[in-house]
């Protein structure tokens, strides 16, 4: 009887440890997903976890970064969107990527931002490998 109770207790403890491990993994995943959703949260977590990385210029750099990010998406949704676009574009062939870049340049020009169009075209030309006759 004692051996059966001991075995049952051992099984119960194993199940409790397994459940705790899964709970901690779920919490870690939730934290990761939350931090990846907003760069300001990621920076806050980083500085809380590594306060020695803060120096006298940290505040001004953070303010500049956060104001730049906020200008593009005040609700912080630009990070997941950028990740989706990166994943999508990463799977494209070189011709499809070039077509996407050309289309983006045409759209920025159509909606009244020729300066962005020029920047896109210059970035594309600077990233293309030079072809030299041999």
Helices and strands as residue ranges (DSSP letters): H 2-37, H 39-49, G 51-53, H 58-72, H 78-90, H 94-110, H 114-127
